[in-house]
Amino acid sequence: MPELPDLTVVAEELRGRLTGATVASVSTPAPILVRATPAELAELVGTTIGPARRRGKFLLLPFDRGERPFRLLAANPMLAGRFWLLAGGGERVRARTGLRIGLADGRELRYVDREMLGKLYLVPPDGLDAVPGWSEMGPDADDPDLTLERFRERIRRHPGELKSLLRNPRFVAGIGNAYSDEILWRAQLAPLRRRSSLKPDEIDRLYEAMRSVLAEATERLRSLVPPDIHEQHREFLQVHLRGGQPCPRCGRELRQIGGSEATTFCRACQPPF
């Protein structure tokens, strides 16, 4: 699942490589993934792509007419959605391609989703509140305004187990299954532990781990991802999906529970209380 570090780097790459490009064609091979009418998509032809950005687990791509914002594409890739930026449009169209945007210079931007779970929403520039989940999002987990004091205040209002809490976009936005494992391992907190059991110093430790893990991962991905923005890199993670291997901190065997949304942790380093 693309998370905050992945989408931050993809947005940076699209911002650097697409800003100012003119849209020459738009098509939807798998239209079920796109929340827009054929007429609305056709209106993108002739627009100019603005600077891409990320918010939570959404990738935002603006389209301008002249000097004025015209439409905004809000992509929620969910489990397996990926953007591809191709040098030309001649490459075969992969199964489950939701959107193709041909550019005047011959390049093509595609959205491919092998699980068909993601969604693309085309809205007016001020229409993001109509996108499901948008208005309920809390601050981004890497937001500079999310200070330690503000984090302390917010966490008091959100109960539940720590892993579920980190993945709750109403608490903080942008964290999914992989990075919640990494953050909790770094903070030495058990994933199934209740928020209500945390001591003040453990809350502070959770905050520091969240900020450091996400910042380090984003920096690492800046060197791993370009130019293939469709590739997802997890090989540098310390514990996620490494059940049965030695814990990098204490050497004890990492435990893994769950199926496709597995949780990985160290019983020795992350005590249950």
C-alpha positions, 0 to 999 in steps of 0.5 A: 500500500502506498503510504506517506513516504511513497506518495511524497516521493511520487508527488515530487517526481511528478511535480518535477517532470510534469508541471507545465505539460499540456494534456493531449488525450484522456482515456479510461480503459477501466472506467470503474476506477474513475469518478468522472463523466466522459465529458468531464474527462474530455474537458482536460484536453488542452489543459496544463498540468500543475504541481502535484502534491500529496495529502494523507494517502491521496496524490493530487494532480491539478489541471489549469486553463491558462492562469486559472485552476480548472480541475483537480485529480485526487487519487487514492491508490489504496492497496495496489494503485500505481502511477506510471510515467512513460516516455511514449504511448506505444507500450502495451496497456496493462490490464486494469489500467484505469486512466491514460493521460497523453501529453503533447510531448508524446509522454503518457501518464497512466494509473494501473491498479491490479486490485481494482480497489483505488479510486480517482476523483476529478473535482473542481479545485475547491471540491475536495470535500466531496471526496470520501474521507477527505474532510475527516482527515487529521493532520499529515503525520509529517506536518511541521505544525503537528508539534509534540504538544499537539500530538499529545492533545490529539492522542487523548481523543483517539482510543484503541490499539496502537497499530490501529490508531496510527493507521486511523487517518482521523488521528494522523494521515498517511500511515498504513500497515508497513510504516505503523509496524516500523514506527511501533518497533522504533518506539518499542511499543506493542502493536496491540497495546491500548492507547489508554495504557501509555505513559507520558514518556511513551507518547513522546517516544511514539511521536519521535519514532513516527517523525524519524521513521517517516523522514528517514524513509522518505529520504531513502526513497528519493534515491530508490524510486526515480525514475520508475515511480510505479515501483514500491520499495520495502527492502530497507524496512527493519521489521515489516513482513520479516517474521521469523527473522532476527530482530535488528535490535535484540536478535530475538525472533520477530513475530508475525500475525495476520494475513494480507495485512500482517503485523510484525513485531518483536515480543522482547523489544515491544512488551505488551504493557 
